[in-house]
Amino acid sequence: MSNLVEQYGPREAMEYDVVIVGGGPAGLAAAIKIKQMNADTSVVVLEKGGELGAHILSGAVMDPKALTELIPDWKELGAPLNTEVTEDRVLFLTESKAFKTPNFMLPKCFENHGNYVISLGNVVRWLGQQAEALGVEIFPGFTGAEVLYNDDGSVKGVATGNMGVKRDGEPGPDFQLGMELHGKYTLFAEGARGHLGKQLMAKFDLNKGKDPQSYGIGIKELWEIDPSRHKPGLVIHTTGWPLDSKTYGGSFLYHLENNQVMVGYVVGLDYENPYLSPYEEFQRYKTHPEIRTFFEGAKRISYGARAITAGGLQSLPKLVFPGGALIGCDAGFLNMSRIKGSHAAIKSGMLAAEAVVAALGAGRSADELAAYPTAFEQSWLHEELHVARNVKPWLKKGLYLGSLMTGIDQIVFRGKAPWTLHHSTPDHACLRPASEFAPITYPKPDGKLTFDRLSSVFISNTNHAEDQPVHLTLKDDSVPVNVNLAKFAGPESRYCPAGVYEFIKTDEGQDRLQINAQNCVHCKTCDIKDPTQNIVWVTPEGGGGPNYPNM
């Protein structure tokens, strides 16, 4: 990028009070709160998707607590929270049977009374309308591709990616240089494993003294089912089969309005077996007798995947640095025990916004927003994450011991045990050599209930400009074959839910990694799980990627 800037620059620069990178719930909540507090503050939101909501993927059951704080009359304003939860079922699955956990044995974190089954993408689109009505400028189709710094090292803003660059890195006939967006403060709300957030954590050592972040991959499908099998507001979660008892994971199945059902599977990316395929485990899960009955005579509408943060309070980085802050899942606010993050994202955006408005009001800029982490520590969000802090660490101990200890932690101690569990191993380092495991044979897809990756990617509406540089970069081209394939049996060909990575033979009979970057749904799993951390996900050309409807 720098060579093209030197050749074709300087880039056009636009000045704002606040620059927000990411048009998800955190970024939009921050923008709305800033404008509510001071309408004269200039705010811009960058969104890499072609439209707001295009890249948003979540379960989702939403706790409306933070939304009510942000926009108390959301119901009157038509927020798309249409289906209140009517029933909770938590099932333990064996290969052929399902056992329902009695409600009195469920921790409070599993209760969804007063919550709503939603399409988070549609909620985000609605939040965008509220933000624009307040005067927020929103630029969809523009990536935050580069962090800009002032001479003193503080964050100055971001630059958007260049457009029309060819595969070889040279400018094409429709080349357009990116632009610079300068802000007195910049908020980063890119979602889990944010590209720029990751750079900021390294530059400012924001993870010092913190547990490594822990992630899961969530894979999801949207179905239209037989009306006779549809129960609006029914929420089902499962553990157990098809995963083994050592691997963290489970499913969700949520009944929306309009005879639609969201079904998905989350697998913790701290799994050890390189032969495991989260995508195939999800497809296998749908064949369970208790689950498949919902999908008889049904039609699959959409598909997608996204990494989620699961480390909780112990893995939260330092939230602020000179000139900006991390909000939402870019920081890791998701409450894994509740399988919810949107309310946490909204609240974190609001807390950061309040700190920004106070700083601007005092004539400050480009310093640390210390009021933001202080306010977080005094908030209900901190209390909620504190109660949940031991759940994921316990579940890392295995399904049976983990479930027992989680029950004790959440029911007996109510999340206030006098200890905090920690972990020290990042997800990529959990993978063990393939020689320690037997390959897993997964059943072939039937094209009715279970599907292959490419037909799934097709209904995610994923598209990237064909001739652009590959956005899945390798630090060392030799590592995939010499290390990943040789030692770990090529796990990238299995952990990627979009068929991006495949090992093929050259004409000379040598192994080679082929990267089908046009398939990428931006889930970030490769950036997280690659055992050598050789794969680095960078932003593709703006507007590229999936285009999720109602996801």
Residue pairs with C-beta under 8 A, 6 or more apart in sequence:
1 145
1 146
1 159
1 161
1 162
1 178
4 162
4 165
4 171
4 177
5 11
5 177
8 171
8 175
8 177
9 177
11 159
11 177
11 178
11 179
11 180
12 177
12 179
12 180
13 179
13 180
13 181
13 182
14 44
14 179
14 180
14 181
14 182
15 42
15 182
15 183
16 42
16 43
16 44
16 137
16 157
16 181
16 182
16 183
16 184
17 41
17 42
17 43
17 183
17 184
17 185
17 360
18 30
18 31
18 34
18 41
18 42
18 43
18 44
18 183
18 184
18 185
18 186
18 187
18 356
18 360
19 44
19 46
19 157
19 158
19 181
19 182
19 183
19 185
19 186
19 187
20 27
20 30
20 31
20 43
20 44
20 45
20 46
20 186
20 187
20 189
21 27
21 46
21 144
21 158
21 186
21 187
21 188
21 189
21 190
21 194
21 196
22 45
22 46
22 47
22 48
22 144
22 188
22 189
22 190
22 191
22 194
22 328
22 330
23 45
23 46
23 47
23 49
23 52
23 124
23 128
23 138
23 140
23 189
24 56
24 124
24 189
24 191
24 328
24 329
24 345
25 120
25 123
25 124
25 127
25 328
25 342
25 345
25 346
25 349
26 189
26 327
26 328
26 329
26 330
26 333
26 345
26 346
26 348
26 349
27 45
27 47
27 187
27 189
27 327
27 328
27 349
28 45
28 52
28 124
28 127
28 128
28 130
28 131
28 136
28 349
29 66
29 70
29 127
29 345
29 346
29 347
29 349
29 350
29 353
30 187
30 189
30 327
30 349
30 350
30 352
30 353
30 356
31 43
31 45
31 131
31 134
31 136
31 349
31 353
32 70
32 71
32 127
32 130
32 131
32 134
32 136
32 353
33 70
33 349
33 350
33 353
33 354
33 357
34 41
34 43
34 353
34 356
34 357
35 41
35 43
35 131
35 134
35 135
35 136
36 134
37 353
37 354
37 357
38 357
38 360
38 361
39 134
39 135
41 357
41 360
42 137
43 135
43 136
43 137
44 136
44 137
44 138
44 139
44 181
44 183
45 131
45 136
45 137
45 138
45 139
46 139
46 142
46 143
46 144
46 158
46 160
46 181
47 54
47 55
47 138
47 139
47 140
47 141
47 142
48 55
48 141
48 142
48 143
48 144
48 539
48 542
48 543
48 544
48 545
49 55
49 56
49 140
49 141
49 543
49 545
49 546
49 547
50 140
50 141
50 543
50 547
51 125
51 140
51 141
51 547
52 124
52 125
52 127
52 128
52 138
52 140
53 120
53 121
53 122
53 124
53 125
53 128
53 548
54 121
54 140
54 545
54 546
54 547
54 548
55 191
55 522
55 545
55 546
55 548
56 120
56 121
56 124
56 548
56 551
57 120
57 121
57 218
57 220
57 304
57 305
57 306
57 546
57 548
57 551
58 120
58 218
58 306
58 341
58 342
58 551
59 120
59 218
59 220
59 252
59 254
59 262
59 264
59 339
60 117
60 118
60 119
60 120
60 254
60 262
60 340
60 342
61 85
61 112
61 115
61 116
61 117
61 118
61 235
61 252
61 254
61 339
61 340
62 81
62 115
62 116
62 117
62 118
62 120
62 123
62 340
62 342
62 343
63 114
63 115
63 338
63 340
63 342
63 343
64 74
64 81
64 114
64 115
64 116
64 343
65 343
65 347
65 380
66 343
66 344
66 346
66 347
66 350
66 381
67 74
67 79
67 81
67 343
67 346
68 74
69 347
69 350
70 346
70 350
71 77
71 79
71 130
74 81
75 81
77 130
78 126
79 123
79 126
80 118
80 119
80 122
80 123
80 126
81 116
81 118
81 123
82 116
82 118
82 256
82 257
83 116
83 117
83 118
83 232
83 233
83 255
83 256
83 257
84 114
84 115
84 116
84 117
84 233
85 112
85 113
85 114
85 115
85 116
85 117
85 233
85 235
86 231
86 232
86 233
86 234
87 231
87 233
87 234
87 235
88 103
88 106
88 110
88 111
88 112
88 235
88 237
89 100
89 234
89 235
89 236
89 237
90 100
90 101
90 106
90 110
90 236
90 237
90 238
90 239
91 98
91 99
91 100
91 101
91 236
91 237
91 238
91 239
91 240
91 290
92 98
92 99
92 101
92 238
92 239
92 240
93 99
93 238
93 239
93 240
93 241
93 242
93 285
93 288
93 290
94 240
94 241
95 241
95 242
95 288
96 288
96 289
97 289
97 290
98 238
98 288
98 289
98 290
105 407
105 411
107 337
107 406
107 407
107 410
107 411
108 410
108 414
109 335
109 337
109 338
109 387
109 388
109 391
109 410
110 237
110 338
112 235
117 232
117 233
117 235
117 254
117 255
117 256
117 262
118 256
119 256
119 550
119 551
120 342
120 551
121 548
121 549
121 550
121 551
122 550
123 342
128 138
131 138
132 138
139 160
140 543
141 542
141 543
142 160
142 161
142 542
143 160
143 161
143 539
143 540
143 541
143 542
144 158
144 159
144 160
144 188
144 190
144 195
144 196
144 539
145 158
145 159
145 160
145 161
145 162
145 178
145 195
145 538
145 539
146 158
146 159
146 161
146 178
146 196
147 155
147 158
147 186
147 196
147 199
147 200
147 203
148 155
148 156
148 157
148 158
148 159
148 180
148 182
149 155
149 156
149 323
150 156
150 323
150 366
152 322
152 366
153 322
154 321
154 322
154 323
154 366
154 367
155 186
155 200
155 321
155 322
155 323
155 324
155 366
156 182
156 183
156 186
156 323
156 366
157 180
157 181
157 182
157 183
157 186
158 180
158 181
158 186
158 196
159 178
159 179
159 180
159 181
160 178
160 179
160 180
160 181
160 542
161 178
161 539
161 540
161 541
161 542
162 171
162 175
162 176
162 177
162 178
163 174
163 175
163 176
163 178
163 541
163 542
164 171
164 172
164 173
164 174
164 175
164 176
164 541
165 171
165 172
165 175
165 468
165 469
165 541
166 172
166 467
166 468
166 469
167 467
167 468
167 469
167 470
168 469
169 469
172 467
184 359
184 360
184 364
184 365
184 366
185 323
185 324
185 325
185 356
185 359
185 360
185 365
185 366
185 369
186 323
186 324
187 324
187 325
187 326
187 327
187 349
187 352
187 353
187 356
188 194
188 196
188 197
188 200
188 324
188 325
188 326
188 327
188 330
189 327
189 328
189 330
189 345
189 349
190 196
190 197
190 330
191 306
191 328
191 329
191 330
192 215
192 306
192 307
192 308
192 309
192 329
192 330
192 332
192 334
192 524
193 215
193 307
193 309
193 524
193 527
193 528
193 537
194 326
194 329
194 330
195 537
195 538
195 539
197 326
197 330
197 331
198 527
200 206
200 321
200 324
200 326
201 207
201 317
201 326
203 321
204 318
204 321
204 322
206 317
206 318
206 319
206 321
206 326
207 213
207 317
207 318
208 318
210 314
210 315
210 316
210 317
210 318
211 311
211 314
211 315
211 422
211 423
211 424
212 311
212 315
212 423
212 424
212 425
212 426
212 427
213 309
213 311
213 315
213 317
213 332
213 426
214 268
214 269
214 270
214 309
214 310
214 311
214 315
214 392
214 423
214 427
215 268
215 269
215 307
215 308
215 309
215 310
215 311
215 427
215 525
215 528
216 248
216 249
216 266
216 267
216 268
216 269
216 307
216 308
216 310
216 336
217 266
217 267
217 269
217 278
217 305
217 306
217 307
217 308
217 495
217 497
217 523
217 525
218 264
218 265
218 266
218 305
218 306
218 307
218 308
219 264
219 265
219 266
219 278
219 279
219 282
219 304
219 305
219 497
220 262
220 263
220 264
220 303
220 304
220 305
220 306
220 551
221 262
221 263
221 264
221 300
221 301
221 302
221 303
221 456
222 260
222 261
222 262
222 300
222 301
222 302
222 303
222 550
222 551
223 260
223 261
223 262
223 263
223 295
223 298
223 299
223 300
223 301
224 258
224 259
224 260
224 261
224 298
224 299
224 301
225 259
225 260
225 261
225 294
225 295
225 297
225 298
226 259
226 296
226 297
226 298
227 259
229 293
229 294
229 296
229 298
230 255
230 259
230 261
231 255
232 255
232 256
232 257
233 255
234 253
234 254
234 255
235 252
235 253
235 254
235 255
236 251
236 252
236 253
236 254
237 250
237 251
237 252
237 253
237 339
238 250
238 251
238 253
238 285
238 291
239 249
239 250
239 399
239 403
240 399
241 285
241 288
242 281
242 284
242 285
242 288
243 249
243 267
243 281
243 399
245 398
245 399
245 400
246 272
246 398
246 399
247 267
247 268
247 271
247 272
247 273
247 276
248 267
248 268
248 270
248 271
248 392
248 395
248 396
248 402
249 265
249 266
249 267
249 268
249 271
249 278
249 281
250 265
250 266
251 263
251 264
251 265
251 266
251 282
251 285
251 291
252 262
252 263
252 264
252 265
252 266
252 339
253 261
253 262
253 263
253 264
253 291
253 294
254 261
254 262
254 263
255 261
256 262
260 301
260 550
261 294
261 298
263 286
263 291
263 294
263 295
264 282
265 278
265 281
265 282
265 285
266 308
266 339
267 276
267 278
267 281
268 310
268 395
268 396
268 427
269 307
269 427
269 430
269 495
269 525
269 528
269 529
270 396
270 425
270 427
270 430
271 430
271 431
272 430
272 431
272 432
273 432
273 437
273 440
274 431
274 432
274 433
274 434
274 437
274 488
274 489
274 491
274 494
274 531
275 434
275 437
275 438
275 439
275 440
275 489
275 491
275 494
276 440
276 494
276 495
277 440
277 442
277 494
277 495
278 495
278 497
278 525
279 305
279 453
279 456
279 494
279 497
280 440
280 442
280 494
283 442
283 445
283 450
283 451
284 442
284 443
284 450
285 291
286 292
286 295
286 449
286 450
287 443
287 449
287 450
292 449
295 449
300 451
300 459
301 459
301 549
301 550
302 459
302 460
302 461
302 548
302 549
302 550
302 551
303 451
303 456
303 457
303 459
303 460
304 460
304 521
304 546
304 548
304 551
305 497
305 498
305 521
305 523
305 525
306 521
306 522
306 523
306 524
307 523
307 524
307 525
307 528
308 329
308 334
308 336
308 341
309 315
309 329
309 332
309 333
309 334
309 341
310 334
310 336
310 392
311 332
311 336
311 392
312 332
312 334
312 335
312 336
312 337
312 385
312 388
312 389
312 391
312 392
313 382
313 385
313 386
313 388
313 389
314 389
314 393
314 420
314 421
314 422
314 423
315 332
316 331
316 332
316 333
316 385
317 326
317 331
317 332
318 373
319 325
319 326
319 327
319 331
319 352
319 372
319 373
319 376
320 326
320 368
320 369
320 370
320 372
320 373
321 368
322 366
322 367
322 368
323 365
323 366
323 367
324 369
325 352
325 355
325 369
325 372
327 333
327 345
327 348
327 349
327 352
328 341
328 344
328 345
328 348
328 349
329 341
329 345
331 348
333 341
333 344
333 345
333 347
333 348
333 381
333 385
334 340
334 341
334 344
334 345
335 341
335 344
335 384
335 385
335 388
336 388
336 391
336 392
337 387
337 388
337 391
337 392
337 406
337 410
338 384
338 388
344 381
344 384
344 385
347 379
347 380
347 381
348 376
348 381
351 372
351 375
351 376
351 379
351 381
352 369
352 372
354 371
354 372
354 375
355 369
355 370
355 371
355 372
355 375
356 369
358 371
359 365
359 367
359 369
359 371
376 382
386 415
387 410
387 414
387 415
387 416
388 415
389 415
389 420
389 421
390 406
390 409
390 415
390 417
390 419
390 420
390 421
391 406
391 409
391 410
393 421
393 422
393 423
394 401
394 402
394 405
394 406
394 409
394 421
395 402
395 403
395 406
396 402
396 423
397 405
409 415
409 417
427 528
427 529
428 528
428 529
428 530
428 531
428 532
428 533
429 531
431 488
431 491
431 529
431 531
433 487
433 488
434 487
434 488
434 489
439 489
443 450
445 451
445 452
447 455
453 497
453 498
453 499
453 519
454 499
454 519
456 497
456 498
457 498
457 499
457 519
457 521
460 498
460 521
460 546
460 547
460 548
461 546
461 547
461 548
461 549
462 498
462 518
462 519
462 520
462 521
462 545
462 546
462 547
463 518
463 544
463 545
463 547
464 471
464 517
464 518
464 520
464 540
464 541
464 544
464 545
465 540
465 541
465 544
466 518
468 540
468 541
468 544
470 515
470 517
471 517
471 520
471 537
471 538
471 539
471 540
471 544
472 500
472 515
472 517
472 520
472 526
472 535
472 536
472 537
472 538
473 535
473 536
473 537
473 538
474 480
474 534
474 535
474 536
475 533
475 534
475 536
476 534
479 532
479 534
480 490
480 492
480 501
480 503
480 513
480 534
481 503
481 510
481 511
481 512
481 513
483 531
483 532
483 534
484 490
484 491
484 492
484 513
484 530
484 531
484 532
484 534
485 503
485 511
485 513
487 531
488 531
490 501
490 503
490 513
491 529
491 531
492 500
492 501
492 513
492 526
492 530
492 535
493 501
493 502
493 503
495 525
495 526
495 529
496 523
496 525
496 526
497 521
497 523
497 525
498 519
498 520
498 521
498 523
499 516
499 519
500 515
500 516
500 517
500 519
500 520
500 526
501 513
501 514
501 515
501 516
501 526
502 513
502 514
502 516
503 511
503 512
503 513
503 514
504 511
504 512
504 514
505 511
505 512
506 512
517 540
520 540
520 545
521 545
521 546
522 537
522 545
522 546
524 537
526 535
526 537
527 535
527 536
527 537
